[in-house]
Amino acid sequence: MEFFAYHGCFKEEQLIGTRFIVDLSVETDTTAAELSDHLYDTVNYVTLYNAVKTEMEQKSHLLEHVSRRIINSLNTIFPGITCIELKVSKLNPPVGGKMKEISFSTSWNRK
């Protein structure tokens, strides 16, 4: 998923924004959907995307904070998710030199 957002510790980042890439993988039991062929028996990709989009639209200083909000939101909307793998990448970060991206990766498992 690609977004334009305003995350960063520097004032300029929160004013001018930049592009972000969100890589997301979720695990859930799909047995009901496999048998029924109904969307409401599985994770709806549109709802998943919109949940991530909503969190990306809220300014944060840290990618870690954005990532935790995304995980919390997905857990609220989709209680059947058992595992989340998430990577949030900021493209062209302002580090004083040329850098393609900087990323934060995390995972969550239901215990």
C-alpha positions as CSV (number, residue, x, y, z in Angstrom):
1,M,0.0,0.0,0.0
2,E,1.3,3.5,-0.8
3,F,0.3,6.6,1.0
4,F,1.3,10.3,1.2
5,A,1.5,11.2,4.9
6,Y,3.0,13.5,7.5
7,H,5.0,11.4,9.9
8,G,8.3,12.4,11.3
9,C,10.1,14.1,14.1
10,F,11.1,17.2,12.1
11,K,8.7,20.0,11.8
12,E,9.2,20.1,8.0
13,E,8.2,16.4,7.7
14,Q,4.9,17.2,9.4
15,L,4.3,20.2,7.1
16,I,5.4,18.9,3.6
17,G,4.9,15.1,4.1
18,T,6.4,12.3,2.0
19,R,5.5,8.9,0.6
20,F,5.2,5.8,2.7
21,I,4.9,2.1,1.7
22,V,3.0,-0.3,4.0
23,D,3.6,-4.0,3.6
24,L,1.1,-6.0,5.5
25,S,0.5,-9.7,6.0
26,V,-2.3,-11.2,8.2
27,E,-3.1,-14.7,9.2
28,T,-6.6,-15.9,10.0
29,D,-8.7,-19.1,9.8
30,T,-10.3,-19.1,6.4
31,T,-12.2,-22.4,6.7
32,A,-15.6,-20.7,6.8
33,A,-14.9,-18.6,3.7
34,E,-13.5,-21.7,1.9
35,L,-16.8,-23.5,2.4
36,S,-19.2,-20.6,2.0
37,D,-17.6,-18.4,-0.7
38,H,-18.9,-15.4,1.2
39,L,-16.8,-12.3,1.9
40,Y,-18.2,-11.8,5.4
41,D,-16.6,-15.1,6.4
42,T,-13.0,-13.8,5.9
43,V,-10.9,-10.6,6.1
44,N,-12.3,-8.0,3.6
45,Y,-9.3,-6.5,1.8
46,V,-11.1,-3.2,1.3
47,T,-11.8,-2.8,5.0
48,L,-8.3,-3.8,5.8
49,Y,-6.9,-1.2,3.4
50,N,-9.2,1.5,4.8
51,A,-8.2,0.7,8.4
52,V,-4.5,1.2,7.4
53,K,-5.3,4.4,5.5
54,T,-7.2,5.9,8.5
55,E,-4.1,5.3,10.7
56,M,-1.7,6.6,8.1
57,E,-3.7,9.8,7.8
58,Q,-3.1,10.6,11.5
59,K,0.3,12.4,12.1
60,S,2.9,10.7,14.2
61,H,6.4,11.4,15.1
62,L,7.6,7.8,14.9
63,L,7.0,4.9,12.5
64,E,6.8,2.7,15.6
65,H,3.7,4.6,16.8
66,V,2.0,4.5,13.5
67,S,2.7,0.7,13.3
68,R,1.2,0.1,16.8
69,R,-1.9,2.1,15.9
70,I,-2.4,0.0,12.7
71,I,-2.0,-3.3,14.6
72,N,-4.5,-2.1,17.3
73,S,-7.0,-1.0,14.7
74,L,-6.8,-4.3,12.8
75,N,-7.3,-6.3,16.0
76,T,-10.4,-4.3,16.9
77,I,-11.9,-4.6,13.4
78,F,-10.9,-8.2,12.8
79,P,-10.8,-10.2,16.0
80,G,-10.2,-13.4,14.0
81,I,-6.8,-12.3,12.9
82,T,-4.2,-14.5,14.6
83,C,-0.9,-13.0,13.3
84,I,0.1,-9.6,11.8
85,E,3.4,-8.9,10.0
86,L,3.8,-5.2,9.3
87,K,6.5,-3.0,7.7
88,V,6.1,0.8,7.3
89,S,8.7,2.4,5.1
90,K,9.3,6.2,4.7
91,L,10.7,7.0,1.2
92,N,13.4,9.5,0.9
93,P,13.9,10.2,4.6
94,P,15.6,13.5,5.6
95,V,18.9,12.0,7.0
96,G,21.4,14.4,5.5
97,G,22.3,12.1,2.6
98,K,20.8,10.0,-0.2
99,M,18.7,7.1,1.2
100,K,16.0,5.3,-0.6
101,E,13.9,4.4,2.4
102,I,13.9,3.8,6.1
103,S,11.6,1.1,7.6
104,F,10.2,-0.2,10.8
105,S,9.1,-3.8,10.9
106,T,7.1,-5.5,13.6
107,S,4.9,-8.5,14.2
108,W,2.0,-9.4,16.5
109,N,0.6,-12.9,17.4
110,R,-2.6,-13.6,19.3
111,K,-1.7,-15.7,22.3
